[in-house]
Amino acid sequence: MRETLTVRIDREQAEWLEQTAERTGRSIAAIVREQIDLARRAPAEKRFMRLAGAVEGDAGASQRRGFSKK
């Protein structure tokens, strides 16, 4: 490894990391590196966002309170 990163996390995150490391027998650093790699491989946009603006229909069709046109 060539780079060092210092990150402040809250207690809940630290506890999750510690429990996961203990349960899996891996180091906290290995878990963090794995999660960074997973985030890097994830698509830049969420899959459902490709549909944004693609739906056609009556603009007043929403029945959700606060969104319907009266």
N, C-alpha and C positions, 0 to 999 in steps of 0.2 A: 504494500500500500504506500502511496506517495503523499496523499493529502490527509490532513486532520481537520475535522469539523467539530465545533463545539456548539451544542444546541441546548437551550433551556426548554424543558418540558414540564408539564404539570404532574402532580403526584399520581394521578390516575393513569397517565401514559407510562410513567416510570414503573408502576406496579404491573401493568400489562406486559411491558417488556421483560421485567424480571420473572414473572410467572411463565411467560412463553419460553424464555431462555431455559428456565429450570425444567419445564415440561418436555422440551424438545432436545435438551442436551447441547444446545448451540449457544454461542456467545451472543450478547446483546448487539455487538457490532455487526455480526453476521446477519442477524435479523433485520437490523436497520438497512444494511446494504441490499438485502433481498427486497425490502419494501421500496427502496429507491428505484431498483431495477424494474419492479412491477409498475411503478408509476411512470417510468420512462417508456415502457412498452405499451402503455394504455393509449388508446386513440386520443388525439388532441381534443376532439369534440365528443361529447356523449352521443351514442348511436341514435337516440331519439331526436337529437337536434337536426339530423339530416332531413326530417320531415317538417321542420319549422317553416311556416308559410306555404306549405304544399296543399293544405286542406282548403277546398273551396266550398262555398255554401252561403246561406243567408247570414248576414252579419249579426242579426238579432236572434240567432238560433240557440244561443246559450241559455240554459235554464238555471245555471248556477247563480245564486243570489249575489247581487252586486255587479254582475257582468251582463245581465240581460238588458236589452233596450226596451223601454216602455213607451 
